[in-house]
């Protein structure tokens, strides 16, 4: 279908007028019907909406588990786009997964109509919208005509007032699991904050991962998984490939470490381009498994890993859920909001004046230059990985990186205008 950027533009242009109309209708019907929203009777059918973001789905698993325990007889349904279907289907607390086809505008419209018709026939008692900003998810939740509809509000999501019966302030400075917990509390459900619920992996999928590792010659070596990707949602979270390559070169030269790069089929080309930056012969000791396993095989690799080196992304959250130790790299994002809360993990973050930014602005101050990520040093990352692998490794020497068009000012990088650049020459 369209890119994520196009979807966001459509959400703004089309979603605004639709939510405005629905708001008027919902308020009129609410006044006429006089529905009771006190949550007295146990719900028979609960619908959760989270369209994109595997990492967010991982963080939501404790809320889903709490809903199952509170309402064991209820049917728990989950509405999403295909990109998170594979994960949601592996959550044992979910009874039914409803997938919207976003492969084309016509197909999306048709799948929305089917979903609405289905919702009217098998109406949920409670809808929980786990998207924070989306007008589209708000429209879907409202069109179910569920008795109770819960979601988040911010100054930019005032359109939800009148459409949702239970609104909770989304505090972007607190961990996302605390936000999910607060939304659950608004519905009489109290979830835990901590280790996510592990998605299921079959014996065949574990065997698939073991075959890959055996062919790569794992033996008694420690397994280091490397994720150089960050997903379409925010590519600015990627640490530069050149710096990843320098870290991988260090560990690829060791006989006690096997390094495997991971990613989706669509990320294989970029993953290989980063591997190609590693000099020979170290490059040949690195396995590019991006797109080379099933989704379950990928999860099995995470469960088998000693350490996962990753950008702030879905694989970081999945690695945490599968029990792996992680070294996560941060800049535009806020570690306090998404970092692993349990287990043995290392967070490496370099901040500039404008970071964190991705939660607060539509257009990033650096225009995609991700200066904060470029400031993370290779030595820091090598040291964090070595510490978790429990080995002594000498980090390579490196010069301080200066992004094009920026200069240092008291520990921060500041954008230099064209006129100023000329003046410095």
C-alpha positions as a LaTeX table, in Angstrom:
\begin{tabular}{lrrr}
\hline
Residue & $x$ (\AA) & $y$ (\AA) & $z$ (\AA) \\
\hline
Unk1 & 0.00 & 0.00 & 0.00 \\
Unk2 & 1.31 & 3.41 & 0.97 \\
Unk3 & 4.29 & 4.29 & 3.12 \\
Unk4 & 3.89 & 5.02 & 6.79 \\
Unk5 & 4.27 & 8.74 & 6.02 \\
Unk6 & 1.36 & 8.57 & 3.57 \\
Unk7 & $-0.77$ & 6.75 & 6.12 \\
Unk8 & $-0.08$ & 9.49 & 8.63 \\
Unk9 & $-1.06$ & 12.19 & 6.14 \\
Unk10 & $-4.30$ & 10.37 & 5.37 \\
Unk11 & $-4.93$ & 9.98 & 9.08 \\
Unk12 & $-4.68$ & 13.75 & 9.49 \\
Unk13 & $-6.50$ & 14.88 & 6.34 \\
Unk14 & $-9.36$ & 12.38 & 6.30 \\
Unk15 & $-9.47$ & 11.35 & 9.94 \\
Unk16 & $-10.04$ & 14.88 & 11.23 \\
Unk17 & $-13.39$ & 15.54 & 9.50 \\
Unk18 & $-14.65$ & 12.01 & 10.18 \\
Unk19 & $-13.90$ & 12.17 & 13.90 \\
Unk20 & $-15.58$ & 15.59 & 14.06 \\
Unk21 & $-18.79$ & 14.18 & 12.56 \\
Unk22 & $-18.65$ & 11.07 & 14.75 \\
Unk23 & $-18.17$ & 13.24 & 17.81 \\
Unk24 & $-21.42$ & 15.07 & 17.18 \\
Unk25 & $-23.30$ & 11.84 & 16.51 \\
Unk26 & $-21.84$ & 10.07 & 19.54 \\
Unk27 & $-22.81$ & 12.91 & 21.86 \\
Unk28 & $-26.38$ & 12.98 & 20.47 \\
Unk29 & $-26.82$ & 9.22 & 20.74 \\
Unk30 & $-25.28$ & 9.23 & 24.20 \\
Unk31 & $-27.80$ & 11.80 & 25.36 \\
Unk32 & $-30.70$ & 9.87 & 23.80 \\
Unk33 & $-29.71$ & 6.38 & 24.95 \\
Unk34 & $-28.42$ & 7.38 & 28.38 \\
Unk35 & $-26.04$ & 4.41 & 28.54 \\
Unk36 & $-24.53$ & 3.29 & 31.83 \\
Unk37 & $-20.71$ & 3.30 & 31.69 \\
Unk38 & $-20.08$ & 2.23 & 35.28 \\
Unk39 & $-18.57$ & $-1.13$ & 34.21 \\
Unk40 & $-20.90$ & $-3.07$ & 36.48 \\
Unk41 & $-21.41$ & $-6.25$ & 34.45 \\
Unk42 & $-18.35$ & $-8.33$ & 33.42 \\
Unk43 & $-17.67$ & $-7.85$ & 29.69 \\
Unk44 & $-18.29$ & $-10.84$ & 27.45 \\
Unk45 & $-16.20$ & $-9.55$ & 24.53 \\
Unk46 & $-13.19$ & $-7.22$ & 24.73 \\
Unk47 & $-11.50$ & $-5.72$ & 21.67 \\
Unk48 & $-7.95$ & $-4.34$ & 21.81 \\
Unk49 & $-6.71$ & $-2.13$ & 18.99 \\
Unk50 & $-2.99$ & $-1.77$ & 18.21 \\
Unk51 & $-2.37$ & $-1.44$ & 14.51 \\
Unk52 & 1.43 & $-1.22$ & 14.29 \\
Unk53 & 4.53 & $-1.57$ & 16.44 \\
Unk54 & 5.75 & $-4.97$ & 17.60 \\
Unk55 & 7.66 & $-3.40$ & 20.46 \\
Unk56 & 4.50 & $-1.79$ & 21.80 \\
Unk57 & 2.62 & $-5.08$ & 21.54 \\
Unk58 & 5.34 & $-6.72$ & 23.63 \\
Unk59 & 4.97 & $-4.00$ & 26.26 \\
Unk60 & 1.17 & $-4.52$ & 26.28 \\
Unk61 & 1.31 & $-8.20$ & 27.14 \\
Unk62 & 1.07 & $-7.64$ & 30.89 \\
Unk63 & $-2.15$ & $-5.66$ & 30.43 \\
Unk64 & $-3.53$ & $-8.41$ & 28.20 \\
Unk65 & $-2.61$ & $-11.03$ & 30.81 \\
Unk66 & $-4.35$ & $-8.97$ & 33.52 \\
Unk67 & $-7.51$ & $-8.73$ & 31.39 \\
Unk68 & $-7.50$ & $-12.51$ & 30.95 \\
Unk69 & $-7.16$ & $-13.09$ & 34.68 \\
Unk70 & $-9.83$ & $-10.56$ & 35.56 \\
Unk71 & $-12.30$ & $-11.82$ & 32.95 \\
Unk72 & $-11.46$ & $-15.49$ & 32.25 \\
Unk73 & $-14.79$ & $-16.10$ & 30.47 \\
Unk74 & $-14.51$ & $-13.10$ & 28.13 \\
Unk75 & $-13.42$ & $-13.37$ & 24.50 \\
Unk76 & $-10.32$ & $-11.25$ & 23.93 \\
Unk77 & $-9.97$ & $-9.97$ & 20.35 \\
Unk78 & $-7.09$ & $-8.01$ & 18.86 \\
Unk79 & $-7.33$ & $-5.71$ & 15.80 \\
Unk80 & $-4.12$ & $-4.95$ & 13.92 \\
Unk81 & $-2.33$ & $-4.57$ & 10.59 \\
Unk82 & $-0.43$ & $-7.56$ & 9.12 \\
Unk83 & 2.94 & $-6.38$ & 10.46 \\
Unk84 & 2.07 & $-7.40$ & 14.02 \\
Unk85 & $-0.20$ & $-10.35$ & 13.22 \\
Unk86 & 2.61 & $-12.91$ & 13.60 \\
Unk87 & 3.34 & $-11.73$ & 17.12 \\
Unk88 & $-0.24$ & $-11.30$ & 18.32 \\
Unk89 & $-1.17$ & $-14.81$ & 17.15 \\
Unk90 & 1.48 & $-16.14$ & 19.54 \\
Unk91 & $-0.04$ & $-14.53$ & 22.63 \\
Unk92 & $-1.94$ & $-17.28$ & 24.40 \\
Unk93 & $-4.29$ & $-14.80$ & 26.11 \\
Unk94 & $-5.71$ & $-13.58$ & 22.78 \\
Unk95 & $-8.65$ & $-15.62$ & 21.46 \\
Unk96 & $-9.14$ & $-13.95$ & 18.09 \\
Unk97 & $-6.95$ & $-11.82$ & 15.82 \\
Unk98 & $-8.65$ & $-9.51$ & 13.29 \\
Unk99 & $-6.32$ & $-8.23$ & 10.58 \\
Unk100 & $-6.99$ & $-5.22$ & 8.37 \\
Unk101 & $-5.60$ & $-5.59$ & 4.86 \\
Unk102 & $-3.47$ & $-2.51$ & 4.18 \\
Unk103 & $-1.99$ & $-3.75$ & 0.90 \\
Unk104 & $-4.09$ & $-1.23$ & $-1.06$ \\
Unk105 & $-6.60$ & 1.54 & $-0.44$ \\
Unk106 & $-9.53$ & $-0.43$ & $-1.84$ \\
Unk107 & $-8.62$ & $-3.52$ & 0.17 \\
Unk108 & $-8.24$ & $-1.46$ & 3.32 \\
Unk109 & $-11.65$ & 0.13 & 2.81 \\
Unk110 & $-13.23$ & $-3.27$ & 2.22 \\
Unk111 & $-11.60$ & $-4.82$ & 5.29 \\
Unk112 & $-12.77$ & $-1.86$ & 7.41 \\
Unk113 & $-16.35$ & $-2.35$ & 6.18 \\
Unk114 & $-16.13$ & $-6.06$ & 6.99 \\
Unk115 & $-14.77$ & $-5.28$ & 10.45 \\
Unk116 & $-17.56$ & $-2.79$ & 11.18 \\
Unk117 & $-20.25$ & $-5.22$ & 9.99 \\
Unk118 & $-18.73$ & $-7.97$ & 12.09 \\
Unk119 & $-18.59$ & $-5.67$ & 15.12 \\
Unk120 & $-22.26$ & $-4.83$ & 14.79 \\
Unk121 & $-23.15$ & $-8.53$ & 14.66 \\
Unk122 & $-20.81$ & $-9.51$ & 17.52 \\
Unk123 & $-20.57$ & $-6.23$ & 19.35 \\
Unk124 & $-17.74$ & $-5.91$ & 21.88 \\
Unk125 & $-18.69$ & $-4.67$ & 25.33 \\
Unk126 & $-15.36$ & $-2.89$ & 25.77 \\
Unk127 & $-12.92$ & $-1.50$ & 23.21 \\
Unk128 & $-9.41$ & $-0.58$ & 24.38 \\
Unk129 & $-7.56$ & 1.63 & 21.90 \\
Unk130 & $-3.82$ & 1.28 & 22.58 \\
Unk131 & $-2.82$ & 3.72 & 19.86 \\
Unk132 & $-1.99$ & 7.15 & 21.26 \\
Unk133 & $-2.36$ & 9.57 & 18.34 \\
Unk134 & $-4.31$ & 7.72 & 15.67 \\
Unk135 & $-7.58$ & 9.13 & 14.37 \\
Unk136 & $-8.04$ & 5.95 & 12.34 \\
Unk137 & $-8.05$ & 3.72 & 15.42 \\
Unk138 & $-10.45$ & 6.17 & 17.08 \\
Unk139 & $-12.83$ & 5.90 & 14.13 \\
Unk140 & $-12.66$ & 2.10 & 14.23 \\
Unk141 & $-13.31$ & 2.01 & 17.98 \\
Unk142 & $-16.26$ & 4.38 & 17.69 \\
Unk143 & $-17.85$ & 2.51 & 14.77 \\
Unk144 & $-18.02$ & $-0.69$ & 16.82 \\
Unk145 & $-20.72$ & 1.05 & 18.90 \\
Unk146 & $-19.29$ & $-0.68$ & 21.96 \\
Unk147 & $-20.81$ & 0.38 & 25.25 \\
Unk148 & $-17.44$ & 1.34 & 26.71 \\
Unk149 & $-14.49$ & 2.70 & 24.74 \\
Unk150 & $-11.18$ & 3.47 & 26.42 \\
Unk151 & $-8.07$ & 5.25 & 25.18 \\
Unk152 & $-5.49$ & 7.96 & 25.79 \\
Unk153 & $-5.65$ & 11.70 & 25.50 \\
Unk154 & $-3.13$ & 14.48 & 24.94 \\
Unk155 & $-3.57$ & 18.07 & 23.83 \\
Unk156 & $-3.31$ & 16.81 & 20.23 \\
Unk157 & $-6.02$ & 14.18 & 20.71 \\
Unk158 & $-8.89$ & 16.30 & 21.98 \\
Unk159 & $-11.00$ & 14.77 & 19.20 \\
Unk160 & $-11.41$ & 11.71 & 21.44 \\
Unk161 & $-13.47$ & 13.59 & 24.00 \\
Unk162 & $-17.06$ & 12.58 & 23.42 \\
Unk163 & $-16.02$ & 9.49 & 21.46 \\
Unk164 & $-14.46$ & 7.56 & 24.33 \\
Unk165 & $-16.13$ & 6.84 & 27.64 \\
Unk166 & $-12.88$ & 6.29 & 29.56 \\
Unk167 & $-9.90$ & 8.54 & 28.83 \\
Unk168 & $-6.49$ & 8.37 & 30.50 \\
Unk169 & $-3.72$ & 10.96 & 30.20 \\
Unk170 & $-0.71$ & 9.54 & 28.35 \\
Unk171 & 2.43 & 10.59 & 30.20 \\
Unk172 & 5.22 & 10.29 & 27.66 \\
Unk173 & 7.88 & 10.72 & 30.36 \\
Unk174 & 6.90 & 7.51 & 32.20 \\
Unk175 & 7.50 & 3.95 & 31.10 \\
Unk176 & 4.94 & 2.80 & 28.55 \\
Unk177 & 3.94 & $-0.16$ & 30.73 \\
Unk178 & 2.86 & 2.31 & 33.40 \\
Unk179 & 0.64 & 3.98 & 30.81 \\
Unk180 & $-0.94$ & 0.63 & 29.94 \\
Unk181 & $-1.40$ & $-0.07$ & 33.62 \\
Unk182 & $-3.23$ & 3.23 & 34.12 \\
Unk183 & $-5.54$ & 2.50 & 31.20 \\
Unk184 & $-6.32$ & $-0.88$ & 32.72 \\
Unk185 & $-7.05$ & 0.71 & 36.07 \\
Unk186 & $-9.62$ & 2.98 & 34.43 \\
Unk187 & $-11.43$ & $-0.24$ & 33.53 \\
Unk188 & $-11.00$ & $-1.91$ & 36.91 \\
Unk189 & $-7.99$ & $-4.02$ & 35.89 \\
Unk190 & $-4.55$ & $-3.72$ & 37.50 \\
Unk191 & $-1.64$ & $-5.10$ & 35.46 \\
Unk192 & 1.96 & $-5.74$ & 36.43 \\
Unk193 & 4.86 & $-3.59$ & 35.29 \\
Unk194 & 7.91 & $-5.64$ & 34.42 \\
Unk195 & 8.89 & $-8.73$ & 32.43 \\
Unk196 & 6.64 & $-9.10$ & 29.36 \\
Unk197 & 4.73 & $-12.28$ & 28.62 \\
Unk198 & 6.77 & $-14.50$ & 26.30 \\
Unk199 & 5.18 & $-15.26$ & 22.90 \\
Unk200 & 4.91 & $-18.96$ & 22.11 \\
Unk201 & 7.47 & $-20.71$ & 19.92 \\
Unk202 & 6.97 & $-24.26$ & 18.64 \\
Unk203 & 9.47 & $-27.13$ & 18.90 \\
Unk204 & 9.86 & $-27.04$ & 15.11 \\
Unk205 & 10.77 & $-23.35$ & 15.24 \\
Unk206 & 13.34 & $-23.96$ & 17.96 \\
Unk207 & 14.74 & $-26.75$ & 15.77 \\
Unk208 & 14.91 & $-24.35$ & 12.82 \\
Unk209 & 17.05 & $-21.96$ & 14.83 \\
Unk210 & 19.28 & $-24.76$ & 16.07 \\
Unk211 & 19.90 & $-25.95$ & 12.50 \\
Unk212 & 20.94 & $-22.45$ & 11.43 \\
Unk213 & 23.31 & $-22.15$ & 14.38 \\
Unk214 & 24.75 & $-25.61$ & 13.82 \\
Unk215 & 25.48 & $-24.79$ & 10.18 \\
Unk216 & 27.15 & $-21.56$ & 11.31 \\
Unk217 & 29.32 & $-23.53$ & 13.76 \\
Unk218 & 28.02 & $-22.25$ & 17.11 \\
Unk219 & 29.33 & $-25.21$ & 19.17 \\
Unk220 & 30.41 & $-23.84$ & 22.57 \\
Unk221 & 30.71 & $-20.26$ & 21.39 \\
Unk222 & 28.59 & $-17.44$ & 22.73 \\
Unk223 & 25.87 & $-16.13$ & 20.44 \\
Unk224 & 25.77 & $-12.40$ & 19.68 \\
Unk225 & 22.74 & $-11.30$ & 17.63 \\
Unk226 & 23.01 & $-7.93$ & 15.93 \\
Unk227 & 20.03 & $-5.88$ & 14.72 \\
Unk228 & 21.15 & $-2.88$ & 12.66 \\
Unk229 & 17.57 & $-1.99$ & 11.65 \\
Unk230 & 14.93 & 0.21 & 13.25 \\
Unk231 & 11.79 & $-0.31$ & 11.17 \\
Unk232 & 9.88 & 2.11 & 8.96 \\
Unk233 & 8.28 & 3.81 & 11.96 \\
Unk234 & 11.41 & 5.89 & 12.66 \\
Unk235 & 14.59 & 5.21 & 10.69 \\
Unk236 & 16.38 & 7.95 & 12.64 \\
Unk237 & 16.75 & 5.43 & 15.49 \\
Unk238 & 19.41 & 3.56 & 13.48 \\
Unk239 & 23.00 & 3.80 & 14.62 \\
Unk240 & 25.22 & 4.45 & 11.55 \\
Unk241 & 26.18 & 1.28 & 9.70 \\
Unk242 & 29.87 & 2.23 & 9.72 \\
Unk243 & 29.89 & 2.23 & 13.51 \\
Unk244 & 28.00 & $-1.05$ & 13.73 \\
Unk245 & 30.59 & $-2.54$ & 11.36 \\
Unk246 & 33.47 & $-1.48$ & 13.60 \\
Unk247 & 31.86 & $-3.16$ & 16.60 \\
Unk248 & 31.15 & $-6.32$ & 14.61 \\
Unk249 & 34.73 & $-6.44$ & 13.36 \\
Unk250 & 35.98 & $-6.58$ & 16.94 \\
Unk251 & 33.84 & $-9.57$ & 17.94 \\
Unk252 & 34.02 & $-11.38$ & 14.59 \\
Unk253 & 37.75 & $-11.86$ & 15.12 \\
Unk254 & 37.16 & $-13.84$ & 18.31 \\
Unk255 & 36.95 & $-17.62$ & 18.27 \\
Unk256 & 34.59 & $-17.70$ & 21.27 \\
Unk257 & 31.79 & $-15.60$ & 19.67 \\
Unk258 & 29.39 & $-16.36$ & 16.82 \\
Unk259 & 27.78 & $-13.27$ & 15.36 \\
Unk260 & 24.43 & $-13.47$ & 13.54 \\
Unk261 & 22.69 & $-10.45$ & 12.01 \\
Unk262 & 18.90 & $-10.44$ & 12.05 \\
Unk263 & 16.10 & $-8.60$ & 10.28 \\
Unk264 & 13.00 & $-9.01$ & 8.16 \\
Unk265 & 13.09 & $-10.00$ & 4.47 \\
Unk266 & 12.63 & $-6.34$ & 3.56 \\
Unk267 & 15.64 & $-5.42$ & 5.71 \\
Unk268 & 18.02 & $-8.00$ & 4.28 \\
Unk269 & 19.57 & $-5.65$ & 1.70 \\
Unk270 & 20.36 & $-2.96$ & 4.27 \\
Unk271 & 21.63 & $-5.56$ & 6.73 \\
Unk272 & 23.96 & $-6.97$ & 4.07 \\
Unk273 & 25.19 & $-3.47$ & 3.19 \\
Unk274 & 26.30 & $-3.03$ & 6.81 \\
Unk275 & 27.97 & $-6.46$ & 6.88 \\
Unk276 & 29.84 & $-5.48$ & 3.70 \\
Unk277 & 31.49 & $-2.64$ & 5.62 \\
Unk278 & 33.33 & $-5.15$ & 7.81 \\
Unk279 & 36.79 & $-5.86$ & 6.38 \\
Unk280 & 37.79 & $-9.34$ & 5.25 \\
Unk281 & 38.37 & $-11.93$ & 6.67 \\
Unk282 & 36.22 & $-10.90$ & 9.66 \\
Unk283 & 33.22 & $-10.35$ & 7.37 \\
Unk284 & 33.06 & $-14.02$ & 6.42 \\
Unk285 & 32.67 & $-14.95$ & 10.08 \\
Unk286 & 29.39 & $-12.98$ & 10.32 \\
Unk287 & 26.11 & $-14.67$ & 9.33 \\
Unk288 & 23.39 & $-12.52$ & 7.74 \\
Unk289 & 20.16 & $-14.28$ & 8.74 \\
Unk290 & 17.87 & $-11.34$ & 7.88 \\
Unk291 & 14.87 & $-12.79$ & 6.07 \\
Unk292 & 16.43 & $-16.24$ & 6.31 \\
Unk293 & 14.18 & $-17.67$ & 9.01 \\
Unk294 & 10.49 & $-17.88$ & 9.75 \\
Unk295 & 9.14 & $-15.43$ & 12.30 \\
Unk296 & 9.08 & $-18.20$ & 14.89 \\
Unk297 & 12.64 & $-19.12$ & 13.98 \\
Unk298 & 13.67 & $-15.52$ & 14.60 \\
Unk299 & 12.05 & $-15.61$ & 18.05 \\
Unk300 & 13.85 & $-18.88$ & 18.76 \\
Unk301 & 17.17 & $-17.22$ & 17.85 \\
Unk302 & 16.40 & $-14.44$ & 20.32 \\
Unk303 & 15.68 & $-17.02$ & 23.02 \\
Unk304 & 19.00 & $-18.72$ & 22.23 \\
Unk305 & 21.11 & $-15.54$ & 22.20 \\
Unk306 & 23.55 & $-14.64$ & 24.93 \\
Unk307 & 23.39 & $-10.95$ & 23.94 \\
Unk308 & 21.32 & $-8.94$ & 21.46 \\
Unk309 & 22.92 & $-5.71$ & 20.19 \\
Unk310 & 20.16 & $-3.56$ & 18.77 \\
Unk311 & 18.81 & $-0.13$ & 18.05 \\
Unk312 & 15.73 & 1.04 & 19.94 \\
Unk313 & 13.27 & $-1.12$ & 18.00 \\
Unk314 & 10.91 & $-4.09$ & 18.05 \\
Unk315 & 13.71 & $-6.70$ & 18.27 \\
Unk316 & 14.95 & $-5.02$ & 21.46 \\
Unk317 & 11.56 & $-5.58$ & 23.09 \\
Unk318 & 11.24 & $-9.08$ & 21.62 \\
Unk319 & 14.71 & $-9.97$ & 22.86 \\
Unk320 & 13.70 & $-8.85$ & 26.35 \\
Unk321 & 10.49 & $-10.90$ & 26.18 \\
Unk322 & 12.42 & $-13.99$ & 25.02 \\
Unk323 & 14.86 & $-13.72$ & 27.93 \\
Unk324 & 17.97 & $-12.44$ & 26.14 \\
Unk325 & 20.29 & $-9.79$ & 27.56 \\
Unk326 & 20.36 & $-6.68$ & 25.38 \\
Unk327 & 22.58 & $-3.74$ & 24.55 \\
Unk328 & 20.24 & $-1.08$ & 23.18 \\
Unk329 & 21.26 & 2.16 & 21.44 \\
Unk330 & 19.23 & 5.34 & 21.96 \\
Unk331 & 19.13 & 8.93 & 20.75 \\
Unk332 & 15.82 & 10.25 & 19.38 \\
Unk333 & 13.90 & 8.01 & 21.78 \\
Unk334 & 13.60 & 8.06 & 25.54 \\
Unk335 & 15.03 & 4.98 & 27.33 \\
Unk336 & 12.94 & 5.69 & 30.41 \\
Unk337 & 9.81 & 5.03 & 28.35 \\
Unk338 & 10.69 & 1.77 & 26.59 \\
Unk339 & 13.84 & 0.22 & 28.05 \\
Unk340 & 13.78 & $-3.31$ & 29.53 \\
Unk341 & 12.80 & $-3.21$ & 33.21 \\
Unk342 & 13.97 & $-6.66$ & 34.28 \\
Unk343 & 16.97 & $-8.84$ & 33.47 \\
Unk344 & 20.54 & $-7.92$ & 32.55 \\
Unk345 & 20.60 & $-5.11$ & 30.02 \\
Unk346 & 22.76 & $-2.16$ & 29.02 \\
Unk347 & 21.40 & 1.11 & 27.66 \\
Unk348 & 23.78 & 3.25 & 25.61 \\
Unk349 & 22.48 & 6.74 & 24.92 \\
Unk350 & 23.99 & 9.96 & 23.59 \\
Unk351 & 21.87 & 13.06 & 23.93 \\
Unk352 & 21.98 & 16.35 & 22.13 \\
Unk353 & 19.99 & 19.46 & 22.93 \\
Unk354 & 17.09 & 18.27 & 20.77 \\
Unk355 & 16.83 & 14.68 & 22.02 \\
Unk356 & 14.57 & 12.97 & 22.80 \\
Unk357 & 12.37 & 14.27 & 19.99 \\
Unk358 & 10.34 & 11.53 & 18.31 \\
Unk359 & 7.55 & 11.64 & 20.92 \\
Unk360 & 7.10 & 15.38 & 20.76 \\
Unk361 & 7.40 & 16.62 & 17.16 \\
Unk362 & 6.16 & 15.63 & 13.72 \\
Unk363 & 9.27 & 16.96 & 11.95 \\
Unk364 & 12.56 & 16.06 & 13.61 \\
Unk365 & 14.85 & 19.03 & 14.40 \\
Unk366 & 17.80 & 17.35 & 12.66 \\
Unk367 & 15.79 & 16.64 & 9.49 \\
Unk368 & 16.88 & 13.00 & 9.62 \\
Unk369 & 20.55 & 13.66 & 10.40 \\
Unk370 & 20.15 & 11.77 & 13.76 \\
Unk371 & 23.16 & 13.50 & 15.29 \\
Unk372 & 22.43 & 11.97 & 18.68 \\
Unk373 & 22.86 & 8.43 & 17.32 \\
Unk374 & 26.07 & 9.38 & 15.53 \\
Unk375 & 27.53 & 10.57 & 18.84 \\
Unk376 & 27.34 & 7.10 & 20.41 \\
Unk377 & 30.93 & 5.87 & 20.51 \\
Unk378 & 32.10 & 2.50 & 19.25 \\
Unk379 & 34.09 & 2.05 & 22.45 \\
Unk380 & 31.01 & 2.40 & 24.62 \\
Unk381 & 29.14 & $-0.22$ & 22.65 \\
Unk382 & 32.07 & $-2.65$ & 22.54 \\
Unk383 & 32.45 & $-2.31$ & 26.30 \\
Unk384 & 28.74 & $-2.91$ & 26.98 \\
Unk385 & 28.62 & $-6.02$ & 24.77 \\
Unk386 & 31.85 & $-7.39$ & 26.23 \\
Unk387 & 30.55 & $-6.90$ & 29.76 \\
Unk388 & 27.40 & $-8.91$ & 29.08 \\
Unk389 & 29.40 & $-11.60$ & 27.25 \\
Unk390 & 31.70 & $-11.70$ & 30.28 \\
Unk391 & 34.91 & $-11.26$ & 28.34 \\
Unk392 & 37.69 & $-8.70$ & 28.08 \\
Unk393 & 37.83 & $-6.92$ & 24.75 \\
Unk394 & 39.95 & $-3.98$ & 23.72 \\
Unk395 & 37.88 & $-1.28$ & 22.04 \\
Unk396 & 39.29 & 0.31 & 18.87 \\
Unk397 & 40.53 & 3.86 & 18.92 \\
Unk398 & 38.20 & 6.40 & 17.39 \\
Unk399 & 38.00 & 10.07 & 16.62 \\
Unk400 & 35.05 & 12.13 & 17.79 \\
Unk401 & 32.39 & 12.13 & 15.11 \\
Unk402 & 31.18 & 15.44 & 13.74 \\
Unk403 & 28.04 & 15.29 & 11.63 \\
Unk404 & 28.02 & 17.35 & 8.45 \\
Unk405 & 26.51 & 20.76 & 9.04 \\
Unk406 & 26.87 & 20.62 & 12.85 \\
Unk407 & 29.44 & 21.80 & 15.33 \\
Unk408 & 30.01 & 21.15 & 19.02 \\
Unk409 & 28.92 & 23.65 & 21.66 \\
Unk410 & 29.45 & 22.66 & 25.32 \\
Unk411 & 28.80 & 18.98 & 24.75 \\
Unk412 & 25.94 & 19.42 & 22.29 \\
Unk413 & 25.75 & 19.66 & 18.53 \\
Unk414 & 24.18 & 22.73 & 17.03 \\
Unk415 & 23.01 & 23.14 & 13.46 \\
Unk416 & 25.19 & 25.57 & 11.51 \\
Unk417 & 23.51 & 27.67 & 8.83 \\
Unk418 & 24.95 & 27.98 & 5.33 \\
Unk419 & 26.12 & 31.53 & 6.06 \\
Unk420 & 27.85 & 30.42 & 9.27 \\
Unk421 & 29.53 & 27.50 & 7.51 \\
Unk422 & 30.99 & 29.94 & 4.97 \\
Unk423 & 32.23 & 32.13 & 7.79 \\
Unk424 & 34.09 & 29.17 & 9.37 \\
Unk425 & 35.95 & 28.27 & 6.17 \\
\hline
\end{tabular}
